């Protein structure tokens, strides 16, 4: 599914680390906040 979305796949090969930090900082901070509250990392929900 990931490979079939051409623009997203192309962006991952050319994006810098700062772009990922900017785009996903809300998601990452939410995961870290949940983990710190004892809710675990919830990574199983991201595998879909």
Long-range contacts (C-beta under 8 A, 24 or more apart in sequence): none
